[in-house]
């Protein structure tokens, strides 16, 4: 128990010293307090190393314990949403999932369209069976206003003149499909882009459309209401499901 405590104490002191050095370097802490904590933690580390030598604990054991604790700490931080570990976890998961579930038909990124001072950028996606995934970036080029907020009931979209525009997929049979949202009888759900946008504010994310294997050529449209008239603005050709 004494040896384990001494090893953990070395790890804790190194972590405290490193964190305080970072705070001092970025001017995020009081210099006087920060330098005292840094000096004390480094002093304890050197004292601890001399005690570990007396117990004949090799450097390899300390390094191995440090790596294990660091790995556990980064894993917990990633799942707790602490950056930058959460972002690293998301990129790893996305790359693994992407390699496992490849699309039948890929959507090439790089296209963009400006409609009513909304810039919509196509970032990729594709078809997996009859499921269409579209990755987008929405940027507000106008004043502060809303995007999204129309009424969706059992997959049927009804435009709201008091809400912002929405995105829908329309296939070759002229069937309008709303983005997939969780089903619930207790809550009202909206597409993930639904929010108030400040000038030049952007949203980036993915939309999923449950189409049909008979959908044929499908397009992405921005739909809005102007003076009680509903308008559909064509944005991108999204191809069709693999036959």
C-alpha positions as CSV (number, residue, x, y, z in Angstrom):
1,X,0.0,0.0,0.0
2,X,2.9,2.4,0.8
3,X,4.5,1.8,-2.6
4,X,1.2,2.2,-4.4
5,X,0.5,5.5,-2.5
6,X,3.9,6.8,-3.4
7,X,3.5,6.0,-7.1
8,X,0.1,7.7,-7.2
9,X,1.5,10.7,-5.3
10,X,4.2,11.1,-8.0
11,X,1.5,11.0,-10.7
12,X,-0.7,13.5,-8.9
13,X,2.1,15.9,-8.3
14,X,3.3,15.7,-11.9
15,X,-0.3,16.4,-13.1
16,X,-0.6,19.3,-10.7
17,X,2.7,20.7,-11.8
18,X,1.9,20.4,-15.5
19,X,-1.6,22.0,-15.1
20,X,-0.2,24.9,-13.1
21,X,2.5,25.5,-15.6
22,X,-0.2,25.6,-18.3
23,X,-2.3,28.1,-16.3
24,X,0.8,30.3,-15.6
25,X,1.8,30.2,-19.3
26,X,-1.7,31.2,-20.4
27,X,-2.2,33.8,-17.6
28,X,-5.2,32.0,-16.3
29,X,-4.2,32.0,-12.6
30,X,-2.7,34.3,-10.0
31,X,1.1,34.3,-10.6
32,X,2.0,34.3,-6.8
33,X,-0.3,31.3,-6.0
34,X,0.5,29.5,-9.2
35,X,4.3,29.6,-8.6
36,X,3.9,28.5,-5.0
37,X,1.8,25.5,-6.1
38,X,4.2,24.7,-8.9
39,X,7.2,24.8,-6.6
40,X,5.6,22.7,-3.9
41,X,4.4,20.1,-6.4
42,X,7.9,19.8,-8.0
43,X,9.5,19.6,-4.6
44,X,7.2,16.8,-3.5
45,X,8.0,15.0,-6.8
46,X,11.8,15.1,-6.1
47,X,11.3,14.0,-2.5
48,X,9.0,11.2,-3.7
49,X,11.5,10.0,-6.2
50,X,14.1,9.6,-3.5
51,X,11.7,7.7,-1.3
52,X,10.8,5.4,-4.2
53,X,14.5,4.7,-4.7
54,X,14.7,3.6,-1.1
55,X,11.9,1.2,-1.7
56,X,13.7,0.0,-4.8
57,X,10.8,0.8,-7.1
58,X,12.0,1.1,-10.7
59,X,11.3,3.9,-13.1
60,X,9.5,1.5,-15.4
61,X,6.8,0.8,-12.8
62,X,6.2,4.5,-12.2
63,X,5.9,5.2,-16.0
64,X,3.6,2.2,-16.5
65,X,1.3,3.4,-13.7
66,X,1.4,6.9,-15.0
67,X,0.3,5.8,-18.5
68,X,-2.5,3.7,-17.1
69,X,-3.8,6.5,-15.0
70,X,-3.5,9.0,-17.8
71,X,-5.3,6.7,-20.2
72,X,-8.2,6.2,-17.7
73,X,-8.4,9.9,-17.1
74,X,-8.5,10.8,-20.8
75,X,-11.2,8.1,-21.3
76,X,-13.4,9.4,-18.5
77,X,-12.8,13.0,-19.7
78,X,-13.8,12.1,-23.3
79,X,-17.1,10.5,-22.2
80,X,-17.8,13.4,-19.8
81,X,-17.6,15.9,-22.6
82,X,-14.3,17.6,-21.5
83,X,-12.3,19.0,-24.4
84,X,-10.1,18.3,-26.2
85,X,-10.7,14.6,-25.3
86,X,-14.4,14.7,-26.3
87,X,-13.5,16.0,-29.8
88,X,-10.9,13.3,-30.2
89,X,-13.3,10.6,-29.2
90,X,-15.9,12.0,-31.6
91,X,-13.5,11.9,-34.5
92,X,-12.3,8.4,-33.7
93,X,-15.9,7.1,-33.4
94,X,-17.0,8.8,-36.6
95,X,-14.0,7.4,-38.5
96,X,-14.7,3.9,-37.2
97,X,-18.4,4.0,-37.9
98,X,-17.7,5.5,-41.3
99,X,-15.4,2.7,-42.2
100,X,-17.8,0.1,-41.0
101,X,-21.0,1.5,-42.6
102,X,-19.9,2.8,-46.0
103,X,-22.6,4.3,-48.1
104,X,-24.0,2.5,-51.2
105,X,-24.0,5.9,-53.0
106,X,-21.7,8.7,-51.9
107,X,-22.5,12.4,-52.0
108,X,-19.6,14.6,-53.0
109,X,-18.9,17.6,-50.8
110,X,-18.0,21.1,-52.0
111,X,-21.3,22.5,-53.3
112,X,-23.0,25.6,-51.8
113,X,-26.1,27.6,-52.5
114,X,-27.3,31.0,-51.2
115,X,-31.1,31.5,-50.9
116,X,-32.6,34.4,-49.1
117,X,-29.3,35.2,-47.5
118,X,-28.9,31.7,-46.1
119,X,-25.8,29.9,-47.4
120,X,-26.2,26.1,-47.4
121,X,-23.1,24.1,-48.0
122,X,-23.1,20.4,-48.8
123,X,-20.4,18.6,-46.8
124,X,-21.0,15.0,-48.0
125,X,-23.2,12.1,-47.0
126,X,-24.8,9.3,-49.1
127,X,-27.3,6.6,-49.4
128,X,-27.4,3.4,-47.3
129,X,-30.3,1.4,-48.7
130,X,-33.2,3.8,-48.7
131,X,-31.8,6.0,-45.9
132,X,-30.3,9.3,-47.1
133,X,-27.8,11.1,-44.9
134,X,-26.9,14.7,-45.8
135,X,-24.0,16.6,-44.1
136,X,-24.6,20.3,-44.2
137,X,-23.3,23.7,-43.0
138,X,-25.9,26.5,-42.7
139,X,-24.7,30.1,-42.4
140,X,-26.8,33.2,-41.8
141,X,-25.7,36.0,-44.1
142,X,-28.5,38.3,-43.0
143,X,-29.7,39.8,-39.7
144,X,-30.5,37.9,-36.5
145,X,-33.3,35.4,-37.3
146,X,-34.6,31.8,-37.0
147,X,-33.9,28.8,-39.2
148,X,-36.4,26.0,-38.7
149,X,-39.5,25.7,-36.6
150,X,-42.1,24.4,-39.0
151,X,-44.7,21.9,-37.9
152,X,-44.0,18.2,-38.3
153,X,-46.7,15.6,-37.6
154,X,-46.1,11.9,-38.4
155,X,-43.5,12.8,-41.0
156,X,-45.8,15.4,-42.7
157,X,-44.5,19.0,-42.9
158,X,-46.6,22.1,-42.6
159,X,-44.8,25.4,-43.1
160,X,-45.3,28.0,-40.4
161,X,-45.4,31.7,-41.6
162,X,-44.0,32.7,-38.2
163,X,-41.0,30.3,-38.3
164,X,-37.8,30.2,-40.3
165,X,-37.2,28.1,-43.4
166,X,-36.8,24.3,-43.2
167,X,-35.0,21.7,-45.2
168,X,-36.8,18.8,-46.9
169,X,-36.0,16.1,-49.4
170,X,-38.3,15.7,-52.4
171,X,-38.0,12.6,-54.6
172,X,-38.9,11.8,-58.2
173,X,-42.5,11.0,-57.2
174,X,-42.8,14.5,-55.7
175,X,-43.0,13.0,-52.2
176,X,-41.8,15.4,-49.5
177,X,-39.8,13.9,-46.6
178,X,-38.9,15.7,-43.4
179,X,-35.6,15.1,-41.6
180,X,-35.7,12.1,-39.3
181,X,-36.5,13.1,-35.7
182,X,-37.1,11.0,-32.5
183,X,-40.7,9.8,-32.1
184,X,-42.4,10.9,-28.9
185,X,-46.0,11.5,-27.8
186,X,-44.8,13.7,-24.9
187,X,-42.4,16.1,-26.6
188,X,-42.3,18.2,-29.8
189,X,-39.1,17.5,-31.7
190,X,-37.5,19.8,-34.3
191,X,-34.6,19.2,-36.7
192,X,-31.2,19.8,-35.2
193,X,-30.6,23.0,-37.2
194,X,-33.6,24.7,-35.5
195,X,-32.3,27.7,-33.7
196,X,-31.8,31.4,-33.7
197,X,-28.9,32.5,-35.9
198,X,-26.9,35.7,-35.3
199,X,-25.3,37.3,-38.4
200,X,-22.6,35.0,-39.9
201,X,-23.4,32.3,-37.3
202,X,-23.2,28.7,-38.7
203,X,-24.5,25.3,-37.9
204,X,-22.8,22.1,-39.1
205,X,-24.4,18.7,-38.7
206,X,-26.1,15.8,-40.4
207,X,-29.7,15.2,-41.4
208,X,-31.2,11.7,-42.1
209,X,-34.1,11.2,-44.5
210,X,-36.0,7.9,-44.5
211,X,-36.8,7.7,-48.2
212,X,-38.0,4.7,-50.3
213,X,-36.1,2.2,-52.5
214,X,-38.5,3.5,-55.3
215,X,-37.7,7.2,-54.6
216,X,-35.6,7.8,-57.7
217,X,-33.8,11.1,-58.2
218,X,-34.0,13.1,-55.0
219,X,-33.3,16.8,-54.3
220,X,-32.7,18.8,-51.2
221,X,-35.0,21.9,-50.9
222,X,-35.3,24.8,-48.6
223,X,-39.0,25.5,-47.9
224,X,-40.4,28.7,-46.6
225,X,-43.7,30.7,-46.4
226,X,-44.0,34.2,-47.9
227,X,-47.4,35.9,-47.6
228,X,-49.2,32.6,-46.9
229,X,-47.6,31.0,-50.0
230,X,-45.3,28.0,-49.6
231,X,-42.1,28.0,-51.7
232,X,-39.6,25.3,-52.3
233,X,-36.1,26.4,-53.3
234,X,-34.0,23.7,-55.0
235,X,-30.6,23.4,-53.4
236,X,-28.8,20.1,-54.4
237,X,-29.2,17.0,-56.4
238,X,-28.8,14.1,-53.9
239,X,-28.9,11.3,-56.4
240,X,-31.0,8.2,-55.8
241,X,-30.8,4.9,-53.9
242,X,-28.7,2.1,-55.4
243,X,-31.0,-0.3,-57.3
